[in-house]
Amino acid sequence: MWDHVQWRPGAAPHDPWVLLGAVAQVTRSVRLGTLVTPLSRRRPHVVAKQLTTLDHLSGGRAVLGVGLGEPVDRDFADLGEETDRRVRASMLDEALTVIDGLLRGPVDVRGEHYSVRADVRPRPVQRPRPPIWVAGVVPNRRPLARARRWDGVVPIGQEAELTPQELADHLAIDGGSAPEGWDVVVHTRPGVPAAEYADAGATWSVRSTFPVRAGWEDEIDDLVRRGPG
């Protein structure tokens, strides 16, 4: 689910965590999470509790996608939230440390943006915690470097979905190594075989719909029922 408050004029987004809890009750194998939650406008301890609750409701199918978030005007400035990208990036890194600690249990963090001392229970179903995927616009290097410290990356094209070659080039820009089991979650171009993205390094192919036009809920339902392919 997308995680927006206003997004753009005419849009009417719901809270993703409430929606995901409902979806968890009527699915059995679908991975459930946000793409993406901007942690700088959410309290990390609240996100940790929401993620853990979703993991329990779904029997261990939750995943957390994070990023800086857009649009800066409507979803940040208009709501009195931080707009500076560097500050939001710093808040994102620190919030991830807090969330990781809370999910693993007991944590004591004294940082620039957050001070948290807690032992939050219950623990997630997935151990040591649900996967964390970090999104970033290609060709920016910092989101990729941040993602290598966690469980996966969600590279986003500036104007359109990445081609398999653009994906491969992006993953190679810093020459960094990824941890074992690291995920590469990519929005694929229509008509391009998923195998070409897999060869470029992708492990997950995102099939989605635009959550504004009438009938998008039915489109999502149809995608889930048809399964991968």
Helices and strands as residue ranges (DSSP letters): H 16-24, E 32-38, G 39-41, H 44-57, E 62-67, H 72-75, G 77-79, H 85-104, E 107-110, E 115-118, E 132-137, H 141-147, E 152-156, H 164-171, E 183-187, H 194-199, E 204-206, H 216-226
